[in-house]
């Protein structure tokens, strides 16, 4: 004779969040021309709402360097010649 086993409901544990990070390096040349701009100021009132969302994250870091040599892209329109 076989007896049926006593089965209870499962125990569900909290979701474990795991993250993966990828990294890339990008060189961004910065050109600093000068120009005068007349500015019109406009005020905006921002009203914040907080609906439930999901998201992906992309992170970036920046470093700025001051070059002591000639820029590799110097030419007409770039401060060269």
CORLINNOR-V561090 format. One record per residue. N is the residue number from 1. NEAR is the number of other ideal C-beta (glycine too) atoms within 8 Angstrom. Layout:
# CORLINNOR-V561090
{{N;NEAR} {N;NEAR}}
This chain:
# CORLINNOR-V561090
{{1;2} {2;3} {3;4} {4;4} {5;4} {6;4} {7;3} {8;3} {9;3} {10;3} {11;4} {12;3} {13;5} {14;3} {15;4} {16;5} {17;4} {18;4} {19;4} {20;4} {21;5} {22;4} {23;4} {24;4} {25;4} {26;4} {27;4} {28;5} {29;6} {30;5} {31;6} {32;4} {33;5} {34;4} {35;4} {36;4} {37;4} {38;4} {39;4} {40;4} {41;4} {42;4} {43;4} {44;4} {45;4} {46;4} {47;4} {48;4} {49;4} {50;3} {51;4} {52;2} {53;4} {54;2} {55;4} {56;3} {57;4} {58;4} {59;5} {60;4} {61;4} {62;5} {63;4} {64;5} {65;4} {66;4} {67;5} {68;3} {69;4} {70;5} {71;10} {72;4} {73;6} {74;9} {75;7} {76;5} {77;3} {78;9} {79;6} {80;8} {81;4}}
